[in-house]
Amino acid sequence: MVGDAAKAAVLDATAMVVTRVGFHDTTIDHVVRESGVSRATLYRWFGNREGLLLALLQHLAGPYLERSGQIAVGLGPIEDRLEQVIAGGIESICNTPWIHKVAKDGLLHDDFSIFLTAHKSITGAVVGRMLEGAMASGAWTPPDDLDRLTEWLLHQMLVLGGEDYDDPLEIRRRVAIYVMPVLNLPGAARGGGDIAARLESIERKIDGLAS
């Protein structure tokens, strides 16, 4: 559709603006000048600046959503699949220069709210379904309510996404060490069945990372 193509072009223009002036300083006027689309049209399509930036984050997440959706319904333990989905989200942050810079520099409260809303609709859509499935099986009880857990995950993904990695496998190692033990999914207990066994497993991972 022509409308969809026009909106995609505006979002591409918005990405150029954000790359040039930064996420926090991007305004509707910047995008009007960059895209050639009127303010009235931008407000009709996206509502306001926050809606435009939210749409940009969702627009950029298309390839990640496709990959993570395939992983979510794939074979293997849920812990392993969820680890892949979270690591994939962090890798996407690292591979988009301006998002990587945002993660490295930190976010003001209003900007974080935009990222949190995007996270819930992107990563949360996949992760939420997986965690709800684990809860429904009766084999897992979340360490916190799912909304707070989702927000915590975004914090961790932004922190880890603000790092520089020479090897993408390092992202997976960081997720395994710093994120997965907190979730305490059913698969985490297979190695020994109790807290001591899980901690021993974490220590082995840390030792491997250090070496």
C-alpha positions as CSV (number, residue, x, y, z in Angstrom):
1,M,0.0,0.0,0.0
2,V,1.1,3.5,-0.8
3,G,0.3,4.7,2.7
4,D,2.5,2.0,4.3
5,A,5.4,2.8,1.9
6,A,5.0,6.5,2.8
7,K,5.1,5.8,6.5
8,A,8.1,3.5,6.1
9,A,9.9,6.4,4.3
10,V,9.1,8.7,7.1
11,L,10.4,6.2,9.7
12,D,13.6,5.9,7.6
13,A,13.9,9.7,7.6
14,T,13.4,9.7,11.4
15,A,16.2,7.1,11.8
16,M,18.5,9.5,9.9
17,V,17.5,12.4,12.1
18,V,18.1,10.3,15.3
19,T,21.5,9.2,14.0
20,R,22.4,12.9,13.3
21,V,21.0,14.7,16.4
22,G,20.4,11.9,18.9
23,F,17.2,10.2,20.2
24,H,16.5,12.8,23.0
25,D,16.9,15.8,20.7
26,T,14.8,14.5,17.8
27,T,11.7,16.6,17.2
28,I,8.7,16.5,14.8
29,D,10.2,19.6,13.1
30,H,13.4,17.7,12.4
31,V,11.5,14.9,10.7
32,V,9.3,17.3,8.7
33,R,12.4,18.9,7.2
34,E,14.1,15.5,6.6
35,S,11.1,13.7,5.1
36,G,9.2,16.6,3.4
37,V,6.0,15.3,5.0
38,S,3.8,18.0,6.7
39,R,3.4,18.3,10.5
40,A,-0.3,17.7,10.1
41,T,0.3,14.4,8.3
42,L,2.9,13.2,10.9
43,Y,0.5,14.0,13.7
44,R,-2.3,12.2,11.9
45,W,-0.2,9.1,11.3
46,F,1.7,8.9,14.6
47,G,-0.1,11.1,17.2
48,N,3.0,12.9,18.6
49,R,6.8,12.7,18.9
50,E,6.6,9.8,21.3
51,G,4.3,7.9,18.9
52,L,6.7,8.5,16.0
53,L,9.7,7.3,17.9
54,L,7.8,4.3,19.2
55,A,6.8,3.5,15.6
56,L,10.5,3.8,14.6
57,L,11.6,1.3,17.2
58,Q,8.9,-1.1,16.2
59,H,9.7,-0.6,12.5
60,L,13.4,-1.5,13.1
61,A,12.4,-4.6,15.1
62,G,10.8,-6.4,12.1
63,P,13.8,-8.8,11.4
64,Y,14.3,-9.5,15.1
65,L,10.6,-10.3,15.6
66,E,10.7,-12.7,12.7
67,R,13.8,-14.5,14.0
68,S,12.7,-14.6,17.7
69,G,9.2,-15.8,16.7
70,Q,10.7,-18.8,15.0
71,I,13.0,-19.5,18.0
72,A,10.0,-19.2,20.4
73,V,8.0,-22.0,18.7
74,G,11.1,-24.1,17.9
75,L,12.4,-27.3,19.6
76,G,14.5,-27.5,22.7
77,P,14.2,-26.4,26.4
78,I,12.4,-23.2,27.0
79,E,15.4,-21.8,28.9
80,D,17.7,-22.3,25.9
81,R,15.1,-20.7,23.5
82,L,14.5,-17.8,25.8
83,E,18.2,-17.2,26.2
84,Q,18.5,-17.1,22.4
85,V,15.6,-14.6,22.1
86,I,17.1,-12.2,24.8
87,A,20.6,-12.4,23.3
88,G,19.2,-11.7,19.9
89,G,17.5,-8.6,21.2
90,I,20.8,-7.4,22.7
91,E,22.6,-8.2,19.4
92,S,20.1,-6.1,17.5
93,I,20.8,-3.2,19.9
94,C,24.5,-3.5,19.3
95,N,24.0,-3.7,15.5
96,T,22.0,-0.5,15.2
97,P,24.6,2.3,15.9
98,W,22.2,5.0,17.3
99,I,20.4,2.5,19.5
100,H,23.8,1.2,20.7
101,K,24.8,4.8,21.5
102,V,21.5,5.3,23.4
103,A,22.2,2.2,25.4
104,K,25.8,3.3,26.1
105,D,24.9,6.9,27.1
106,G,21.8,6.0,29.1
107,L,18.2,7.3,28.9
108,L,16.2,10.1,30.5
109,H,12.9,9.1,32.1
110,D,10.6,10.1,29.2
111,D,12.9,8.4,26.6
112,F,13.0,5.3,28.8
113,S,9.2,5.2,28.8
114,I,9.3,5.1,24.9
115,F,11.8,2.3,25.0
116,L,9.9,0.4,27.6
117,T,6.6,0.6,25.6
118,A,8.5,-0.6,22.5
119,H,10.2,-3.4,24.5
120,K,6.8,-4.7,25.8
121,S,5.4,-4.7,22.2
122,I,8.5,-6.3,20.7
123,T,10.6,-8.5,23.0
124,G,7.7,-8.7,25.5
125,A,5.4,-10.0,22.9
126,V,7.6,-13.0,22.4
127,V,9.1,-13.4,25.8
128,G,5.8,-12.8,27.5
129,R,4.2,-15.7,25.5
130,M,7.0,-18.0,26.4
131,L,6.9,-17.1,30.1
132,E,3.1,-17.4,30.2
133,G,3.5,-20.9,28.7
134,A,6.0,-21.8,31.4
135,M,3.7,-20.6,34.1
136,A,0.7,-22.4,32.6
137,S,2.6,-25.7,32.7
138,G,2.9,-25.3,36.4
139,A,6.6,-25.9,36.3
140,W,7.6,-22.3,36.8
141,T,6.7,-19.4,39.1
142,P,8.1,-16.0,38.2
143,P,10.4,-14.3,40.8
144,D,8.2,-11.1,40.3
145,D,5.1,-10.1,38.4
146,L,5.5,-10.3,34.7
147,D,5.2,-6.5,34.1
148,R,8.0,-5.8,36.5
149,L,10.0,-8.7,35.2
150,T,9.6,-7.4,31.6
151,E,10.8,-3.9,32.8
152,W,13.8,-5.5,34.5
153,L,14.7,-7.4,31.4
154,L,14.7,-4.2,29.4
155,H,17.1,-2.6,31.9
156,Q,19.4,-5.7,31.5
157,M,19.2,-5.7,27.7
158,L,20.0,-2.0,27.5
159,V,22.9,-2.3,29.9
160,L,24.3,-5.3,28.0
161,G,23.5,-3.6,24.7
162,G,25.6,-0.7,25.7
163,E,28.8,-2.8,25.8
164,D,31.1,-3.5,22.8
165,Y,31.6,-7.1,21.8
166,D,34.3,-8.7,19.7
167,D,32.4,-11.9,19.5
168,P,28.6,-12.3,19.3
169,L,28.9,-15.4,21.4
170,E,30.0,-13.2,24.3
171,I,26.5,-11.7,24.4
172,R,25.0,-15.2,24.9
173,R,27.5,-15.8,27.7
174,R,26.6,-12.6,29.5
175,V,22.8,-13.4,29.2
176,A,23.5,-16.9,30.6
177,I,25.4,-15.5,33.6
178,Y,23.5,-12.3,34.5
179,V,19.9,-12.8,33.3
180,M,18.9,-16.5,33.1
181,P,19.7,-17.4,36.8
182,V,17.3,-14.6,37.9
183,L,14.5,-16.0,35.8
184,N,15.0,-19.4,37.4
185,L,13.2,-21.3,34.6
186,P,12.5,-25.0,34.9
187,G,15.4,-25.9,32.7
188,A,17.8,-24.3,35.1
189,A,17.1,-27.0,37.7
190,R,17.9,-30.0,35.5
191,G,21.6,-30.0,36.4
192,G,21.0,-30.7,40.1
193,G,17.5,-29.6,41.1
194,D,18.4,-27.1,43.9
195,I,19.8,-23.7,44.5
196,A,23.3,-25.0,45.3
197,A,23.4,-26.8,42.0
198,R,22.3,-23.7,40.1
199,L,24.9,-21.6,41.8
200,E,27.6,-24.1,41.0
201,S,26.6,-24.0,37.4
202,I,26.8,-20.2,37.4
203,E,30.3,-20.3,38.9
204,R,31.4,-22.7,36.2
205,K,30.1,-20.2,33.6
206,I,31.9,-17.3,35.2
207,D,35.1,-19.3,35.4
208,G,34.7,-20.1,31.7
209,L,34.1,-16.5,30.8
210,A,37.1,-15.4,32.8
211,S,39.4,-17.9,31.0
